């Protein structure tokens, strides 16, 4: 790998964080005009078309049955549970900044699951980081009374919890069973299973009424091109090239970036105690991940 390529690769995590954070903003723009699962169903269908063209253009390597099934499981976890949970939570009036913060605690949960599933050891400092992360979430939730509009309801909290668990397990699953899989072909099967899931949820529980406004078209375009193609390809590349804990560590940058975007675009604000909670949560994630990163 040339020096230019090496320097370029170093920018991949930052570019991923910037793209990933805009997913919450795209959801905020699109969901007033369409139900969450139907939006995701349309998004998946459009994404499948794009990936089919990319696979043909770049002559992607096909997958065996076992590899394809593993990638479909990853799709249900990383895209189905995560996107479905986040979009449902935002459609139930959870502010984009809060949703981003809660699922941004993925590094904490990933480290805990890795400790149980993969036998990774957590040091005392990492346990302290876990507790700080939980304290940060509590402070953010406590500071919402006077700091932001909207109400936090149990369905929204449960939906975002499902998203958090799904992306955490999905990251570890992909690291364990996705080695050697062509990125384009693997991601295609991930979106195939997600499309099937969202189709079942939409046709089973939603009316599928759509108000086709320019904001919805723009949101769909960005969610497909910026997120489903660009950001997810970067994520799969990061998972393939790095350890799961290291990849997960970059997610702690997403909540502050999304909160800034939500403040700029939607005038979402957070009370001082909630802002302090963000700082505490970020510090907690840093303490959990730092030893794992230092060892690389």
MORALIN-V46385 format. One record per residue. RES is the residue in one small letter. SS is DSSP state (A for helix, B for strand, O for the rest). D_FIRST is the distance of its C-alpha to the first C-alpha in Angstrom with 2 decimals. Layout:
res=RES ss=SS d_first=D_FIRST
res=RES ss=SS d_first=D_FIRST
This chain:
res=x ss=O d_first=0.00
res=x ss=O d_first=3.84
res=x ss=A d_first=6.72
res=x ss=A d_first=8.17
res=x ss=A d_first=6.06
res=x ss=A d_first=6.47
res=x ss=A d_first=9.99
res=x ss=A d_first=10.56
res=x ss=A d_first=10.05
res=x ss=A d_first=12.53
res=x ss=O d_first=15.01
res=x ss=A d_first=15.13
res=x ss=A d_first=17.92
res=x ss=A d_first=19.96
res=x ss=A d_first=19.86
res=x ss=A d_first=20.84
res=x ss=A d_first=23.71
res=x ss=A d_first=25.00
res=x ss=A d_first=25.06
res=x ss=A d_first=26.46
res=x ss=A d_first=29.21
res=x ss=A d_first=30.49
res=x ss=A d_first=31.39
res=x ss=A d_first=34.44
res=x ss=A d_first=35.42
res=x ss=A d_first=35.13
res=x ss=A d_first=37.35
res=x ss=A d_first=39.83
res=x ss=A d_first=40.10
res=x ss=A d_first=40.56
res=x ss=A d_first=42.68
res=x ss=A d_first=45.92
res=x ss=A d_first=46.19
res=x ss=O d_first=45.18
res=x ss=O d_first=45.29
res=x ss=A d_first=42.10
res=x ss=A d_first=41.71
res=x ss=A d_first=42.62
res=x ss=A d_first=40.06
res=x ss=A d_first=37.37
res=x ss=A d_first=38.75
res=x ss=A d_first=38.49
res=x ss=A d_first=35.02
res=x ss=A d_first=33.86
res=x ss=A d_first=35.51
res=x ss=A d_first=33.88
res=x ss=A d_first=30.45
res=x ss=A d_first=31.03
res=x ss=A d_first=31.81
res=x ss=A d_first=28.61
res=x ss=A d_first=26.49
res=x ss=A d_first=28.53
res=x ss=A d_first=27.73
res=x ss=A d_first=23.97
res=x ss=A d_first=24.06
res=x ss=A d_first=25.98
res=x ss=A d_first=23.84
res=x ss=O d_first=20.51
res=x ss=O d_first=22.39
res=x ss=O d_first=21.53
res=x ss=O d_first=22.19
res=x ss=O d_first=25.59
res=x ss=O d_first=26.54
res=x ss=O d_first=29.24
res=x ss=A d_first=32.27
res=x ss=A d_first=31.29
res=x ss=A d_first=27.82
res=x ss=A d_first=29.48
res=x ss=A d_first=32.14
res=x ss=A d_first=29.74
res=x ss=A d_first=27.94
res=x ss=A d_first=31.39
res=x ss=A d_first=32.27
res=x ss=A d_first=29.18
res=x ss=A d_first=30.35
res=x ss=A d_first=33.82
res=x ss=A d_first=32.57
res=x ss=A d_first=29.70
res=x ss=A d_first=31.25
res=x ss=A d_first=34.86
res=x ss=A d_first=35.97
res=x ss=A d_first=33.79
res=x ss=A d_first=34.37
res=x ss=A d_first=37.91
res=x ss=A d_first=38.77
res=x ss=A d_first=37.41
res=x ss=A d_first=38.96
res=x ss=A d_first=42.24
res=x ss=A d_first=42.38
res=x ss=A d_first=41.86
res=x ss=A d_first=44.42
res=x ss=O d_first=46.79
res=x ss=O d_first=46.50
res=x ss=O d_first=44.04
res=x ss=O d_first=42.44
res=x ss=A d_first=38.74
res=x ss=A d_first=38.06
res=x ss=A d_first=39.86
res=x ss=A d_first=38.14
res=x ss=A d_first=34.73
res=x ss=A d_first=35.79
res=x ss=A d_first=37.12
res=x ss=A d_first=34.18
res=x ss=O d_first=31.92
res=x ss=O d_first=33.28
res=x ss=A d_first=31.06
res=x ss=A d_first=29.15
res=x ss=A d_first=32.56
res=x ss=A d_first=33.54
res=x ss=A d_first=30.19
res=x ss=A d_first=30.49
res=x ss=A d_first=34.08
res=x ss=A d_first=33.41
res=x ss=A d_first=30.59
res=x ss=A d_first=33.17
res=x ss=A d_first=35.67
res=x ss=A d_first=33.59
res=x ss=O d_first=30.75
res=x ss=O d_first=32.71
res=x ss=O d_first=30.63
res=x ss=O d_first=32.81
res=x ss=O d_first=33.70
res=x ss=O d_first=34.82
res=x ss=A d_first=37.89
res=x ss=A d_first=35.84
res=x ss=A d_first=34.09
res=x ss=A d_first=37.53
res=x ss=A d_first=38.60
res=x ss=A d_first=35.73
res=x ss=A d_first=36.89
res=x ss=A d_first=40.39
res=x ss=A d_first=39.30
res=x ss=A d_first=37.42
res=x ss=A d_first=40.59
res=x ss=A d_first=42.67
res=x ss=A d_first=40.51
res=x ss=A d_first=41.12
res=x ss=A d_first=44.84
res=x ss=A d_first=45.00
res=x ss=A d_first=43.39
res=x ss=A d_first=45.83
res=x ss=A d_first=48.72
res=x ss=O d_first=47.89
res=x ss=A d_first=47.93
res=x ss=A d_first=51.71
res=x ss=A d_first=51.93
res=x ss=A d_first=48.37
res=x ss=O d_first=47.44
res=x ss=O d_first=49.25
res=x ss=O d_first=49.57
res=x ss=O d_first=50.47
res=x ss=O d_first=48.44
res=x ss=O d_first=49.92
res=x ss=A d_first=49.33
res=x ss=A d_first=47.89
res=x ss=A d_first=45.17
res=x ss=A d_first=44.41
res=x ss=A d_first=44.33
res=x ss=A d_first=42.07
res=x ss=A d_first=39.48
res=x ss=A d_first=39.82
res=x ss=A d_first=39.04
res=x ss=A d_first=35.94
res=x ss=A d_first=34.83
res=x ss=A d_first=35.47
res=x ss=A d_first=33.87
res=x ss=A d_first=30.47
res=x ss=A d_first=30.45
res=x ss=A d_first=31.31
res=x ss=A d_first=29.13
res=x ss=A d_first=25.96
res=x ss=A d_first=26.80
res=x ss=A d_first=27.88
res=x ss=A d_first=24.68
res=x ss=A d_first=22.68
res=x ss=A d_first=25.12
res=x ss=A d_first=25.73
res=x ss=O d_first=22.85
res=x ss=O d_first=20.15
res=x ss=O d_first=18.78
res=x ss=O d_first=20.56
res=x ss=O d_first=19.32
res=x ss=A d_first=18.99
res=x ss=A d_first=21.29
res=x ss=A d_first=23.83
res=x ss=A d_first=23.97
res=x ss=A d_first=24.56
res=x ss=A d_first=27.17
res=x ss=A d_first=29.18
res=x ss=A d_first=28.94
res=x ss=A d_first=30.53
res=x ss=A d_first=33.02
res=x ss=A d_first=34.50
res=x ss=A d_first=34.54
res=x ss=A d_first=36.40
res=x ss=A d_first=38.94
res=x ss=A d_first=39.49
res=x ss=A d_first=39.93
res=x ss=A d_first=42.23
res=x ss=A d_first=44.41
res=x ss=A d_first=44.60
res=x ss=A d_first=45.32
res=x ss=A d_first=47.93
res=x ss=A d_first=49.44
res=x ss=A d_first=49.79
res=x ss=O d_first=49.36
res=x ss=O d_first=51.47
res=x ss=O d_first=48.48
res=x ss=O d_first=50.22
res=x ss=O d_first=47.91
res=x ss=O d_first=48.66
res=x ss=O d_first=46.34
res=x ss=O d_first=45.80
res=x ss=A d_first=43.15
res=x ss=A d_first=41.63
res=x ss=A d_first=41.11
res=x ss=A d_first=39.45
res=x ss=A d_first=37.07
res=x ss=A d_first=36.36
res=x ss=A d_first=35.69
res=x ss=A d_first=33.35
res=x ss=A d_first=31.25
res=x ss=A d_first=31.40
res=x ss=A d_first=30.09
res=x ss=A d_first=27.43
res=x ss=A d_first=26.39
res=x ss=A d_first=26.81
res=x ss=A d_first=27.07
res=x ss=A d_first=24.20
res=x ss=A d_first=21.82
res=x ss=A d_first=22.45
res=x ss=A d_first=22.81
res=x ss=A d_first=19.60
res=x ss=A d_first=17.82
res=x ss=A d_first=20.00
res=x ss=A d_first=19.31
res=x ss=A d_first=15.52
res=x ss=A d_first=16.24
res=x ss=A d_first=18.71
res=x ss=A d_first=16.51
res=x ss=A d_first=13.70
res=x ss=O d_first=16.24
res=x ss=O d_first=19.77
res=x ss=A d_first=22.66
res=x ss=A d_first=24.22
res=x ss=A d_first=21.19
res=x ss=A d_first=20.81
res=x ss=A d_first=24.56
res=x ss=A d_first=24.63
res=x ss=A d_first=23.30
res=x ss=A d_first=26.43
res=x ss=A d_first=28.64
res=x ss=A d_first=27.53
res=x ss=A d_first=28.85
res=x ss=A d_first=32.61
res=x ss=A d_first=32.84
res=x ss=A d_first=30.89
res=x ss=A d_first=33.07
res=x ss=A d_first=36.20
res=x ss=A d_first=35.50
res=x ss=A d_first=34.97
res=x ss=A d_first=38.14
res=x ss=A d_first=40.09
res=x ss=A d_first=39.13
res=x ss=A d_first=39.75
res=x ss=A d_first=42.47
res=x ss=O d_first=44.07
res=x ss=O d_first=43.39
res=x ss=O d_first=44.20
res=x ss=O d_first=44.28
res=x ss=O d_first=47.00
res=x ss=A d_first=46.23
res=x ss=A d_first=46.36
res=x ss=A d_first=43.81
res=x ss=A d_first=41.48
res=x ss=A d_first=41.92
res=x ss=A d_first=41.13
res=x ss=A d_first=37.74
res=x ss=A d_first=36.98
res=x ss=A d_first=38.26
res=x ss=A d_first=36.25
res=x ss=A d_first=33.00
res=x ss=A d_first=33.89
res=x ss=A d_first=34.69
res=x ss=A d_first=31.34
res=x ss=A d_first=29.61
res=x ss=A d_first=31.74
res=x ss=A d_first=30.98
res=x ss=A d_first=27.19
res=x ss=A d_first=26.70
res=x ss=A d_first=27.18
res=x ss=A d_first=24.76
res=x ss=A d_first=22.02
res=x ss=A d_first=22.89
res=x ss=O d_first=22.40
res=x ss=O d_first=18.71
